[in-house]
Amino acid sequence: MNDYLFIIPLFIAVALGWLLGRRQRDNNLPVQNTLQQEYFRGLDFLLSEKTDEAIESFIRALEVNSDTIPAHLALAKLFRKKGDVERAIQIHQNLLARSDLSRDDFLRIQMALARDYFAVGLFDRAENLLLEIQSQRPGPQTHQKAISLLIKLYEKEKEWQRAIEVARQLSADELEGLEVELSHYCCELAEGYIGQQRYRHAVGKLNTALSFDKGCVRASLLSADIAIRQEDWKGAIRELKRIAVQDPLFLSETVKRLKQCYSELNQMADFEKLMKQWLSKYPSTTIMLAQADMILERQGAYPAGAFITDQLKHRPSVKGFNQLIDLYIAHASKGTNESLMVLRGLTGQLELSKPVYNCQRCGFSGKSLHWQCPSCQSWGTTKPIQGLEGE
């Protein structure tokens, strides 16, 4: 950020230096002298690493005409980055007040002002300005930028349907990079319908989510939950199995649901077979422990403990170790049991203190699965933690 704060004033200084040369050629001495004084004062501040003073001096030196508009826009962007949005707004509004702007410059400044309003939370003003830009039939690049900012604006306001409708104005190429966000907007709408028990509408939104992003795990989990509510056990199993193709890291989220479905169908042998397959292809502590539970039910504590011990040799985890201790506590002698309970208390605290999910973009971690990261606001980047303290 410090480098950025230095580069922008430097860019402005270069622009002003060019303008000075042009003024010198035009022999406009009164303007040139004023410009020179402020320019060299600002340059001196810049070289002395007094960025704020340099910016103030360059502001006084800048003349608002077609030659310096890029420098003004760069300066306003710097103010916005620093959090001084009011000054950025003032610069953009002053530019828009001119009557001799070209159409392209007018649209560029409007877009910049819309970003100012968005940054400061004036969403109504930003929306109105973006809609006005769209009404002027801008070029493809400005059109795409305006639509993309409108989508983010409606996301902030949780106007999921409006965000989807606006996105449909983009071509397939322009939609590239927005598929994940759009699929989650559909899932947000689906969750609302599920809460109202309007399952048919929810399924429609989830199908749309998968049309945007075939790898949307959230859509598959929600579809499975709807099927479970309707006691469509086979349908739920089909949805949950799809997650193995979408993202195997989320298979730990399916185990409890799958066990319920196979149990309702009296097909626990098929559940055990599936767990064995997944444990071989997509090793996970949750899958391993599901298989250990079935061994415990059929063969008893010792074979189940031996199975967990063997698995921990290849893939150690705190959660697996705690399950092993629980088995020994249930079947150990009284003296040994007390020692194990002390150990279990310590390892249990360790497990409880550790996060379960983390964002693979910014590193934010927690115990709840957030489909939109609370820290970096990215969609679909939070996943179950892998390794010793996770799966």
Order of alpha helices (4+ residues) and beta strands (2+ residues): alpha-alpha-alpha-alpha-alpha-alpha-alpha-alpha-alpha-alpha-alpha-alpha-alpha-alpha-alpha-alpha-alpha-alpha-alpha-alpha-alpha-beta-beta-beta
